[in-house]
Amino acid sequence: MKDSNTDKAEGTIDKIKGKAKEVFGKATDDKDTEAEGKAENTKGHAKETKGKMKDTVKSVTS
C-alpha cells in the first residue's frame, strides 16, 4: 500500500496535468481534451483526499 505522501504527491501531479489539459482543450475548442482534463483533475483531488484520510486514520490510531 502506498503511503499518504505518495498519494498526495500523485494527486497533485494529476491535478496539474488535468488542469493543463482542461485549459488547452478550452483554448483549442477541443471538448474531448477539456473533458479528459476535468476527469484527471477530479482523479487528482480523489488521490489527495485519500492521502489526507490515511494521515487522519494514522493519527487517530497512533
N, C-alpha and C positions, 0 to 999 in steps of 0.2 A: 504494500500500500504506500502511495506517495505521502510525503509529509505535507503539512499545511503550507509551508513556504513554497514548495514546488507547485502546488495547486494555485496559490495566489499569483505566483510569477507567470505560470502558463495562462492564467485568466487575464492578466494584464496584457500579455502579448496578443492573445486572441482579440481582446477589446481594441487594441491599437490597429491590428491588421483589419479587423472588421470595420472600424471607423474609416480607415483609409479606402477600403473597397466601397463603402457606402458613399463617401464623398466623390470618389472617382465615378461611380455609377450615376450619381446626380449630375455631375459636370458633363458627362458624355451622353446623358439621357439614356443610359443602359439600365433598364429596370431590373434585369436579372442580376447584374453585378451589385446593384444597390440592395436588392433583397438578400443576396449572399452575405454582403457586409453586415446587414442588420442581424442576420442569423448568427454570424460569427461573433458579433458584439454581444449578443444575448448569451451565447455559449461562454464567452469570457466572463460575463457577470456571474454566471452559474458556477464556474470553476472558482472564482474568487470567493463567492459565498461559501462554497464547500470548504475551502481552506480556512475561512474565518470560523466556520462551525466546528472544524476539527480543533482549532485553538480553544474555543469555548468549552468543548467537551473535555479536552485535556486539562484545562484549568479547574473545571468542576470536579473531575475525578482525581486530581492530584492532591 
